[in-house]
């Protein structure tokens, strides 16, 4: 572990995981809120919750990527909606 790394325990669904991270508390909390939003309302076992989080992440990345490609094609646009 480096000076900036630290171990944190996070909860996804009904399980706790200990991970090493260099992220500061504010960024880590934002990420964990995204994960919680992704699994909220997902019924089923832990694997289904993790799959829901993975699919949600992939969807968000795809949306951002599509918006960036649109901006690259139309640089006069300065607003991402």
C-alpha positions in Angstrom: 0.0 0.0 0.0 1.2 3.5 -0.8 0.8 6.6 1.4 -2.3 7.6 -0.5 -3.9 4.1 -0.6 -6.3 3.1 2.2 -8.6 0.2 2.8 -12.3 0.9 3.0 -15.3 -1.4 3.4 -18.2 -0.9 1.0 -21.6 -2.5 0.9 -23.3 -3.6 -2.3 -26.6 -5.2 -1.8 -26.3 -7.4 1.3 -22.6 -8.0 1.3 -19.5 -6.0 2.5 -16.3 -5.8 0.5 -13.0 -4.5 1.6 -11.0 -2.7 -1.1 -7.9 -0.6 -1.4 -8.5 2.8 -2.9 -6.7 6.1 -3.5 -9.9 8.0 -4.0 -10.7 10.7 -1.6 -13.8 10.4 0.6 -16.0 12.8 -1.5 -15.3 11.0 -4.8 -15.7 7.5 -3.3 -19.1 8.6 -1.7 -20.3 9.8 -5.1 -19.4 6.5 -6.7 -21.0 4.5 -4.0 -24.2 6.5 -4.3 -24.2 5.6 -8.0 -23.8 2.0 -7.2 -26.6 2.2 -4.6 -28.9 3.9 -7.2 -28.1 1.1 -9.7 -29.0 -1.7 -7.3 -31.9 0.0 -5.6 -35.1 -1.8 -6.3 -33.3 -4.8 -7.7 -34.7 -7.9 -6.3 -32.9 -11.2 -6.3 -29.6 -12.5 -5.2 -26.3 -10.7 -4.9 -25.2 -11.6 -8.5 -28.3 -10.0 -9.9 -27.6 -6.8 -8.0 -24.0 -6.7 -9.2 -25.2 -7.4 -12.8 -27.6 -4.5 -12.4 -24.8 -2.2 -11.3 -22.6 -3.3 -14.1 -25.3 -2.8 -16.7 -26.1 0.7 -15.2 -22.5 1.7 -15.4 -22.2 0.5 -19.0 -25.3 2.4 -19.9 -24.0 5.6 -18.3 -20.7 5.3 -20.1 -22.4 4.6 -23.4 -24.6 7.7 -23.0 -21.6 9.9 -22.2 -19.6 8.5 -25.1 -22.5 9.2 -27.5 -22.7 12.8 -26.3 -19.0 13.3 -26.7 -19.1 11.9 -30.2 -22.0 14.3 -31.1 -19.9 17.2 -29.7 -16.9 16.2 -31.8 -19.1 16.1 -34.9 -20.7 19.5 -34.0 -18.1 21.5 -32.2 -20.3 24.6 -32.3 -22.5 23.0 -29.7 -21.4 23.8 -26.2 -24.1 22.2 -24.2 -24.5 18.5 -23.4 -28.1 17.7 -22.6 
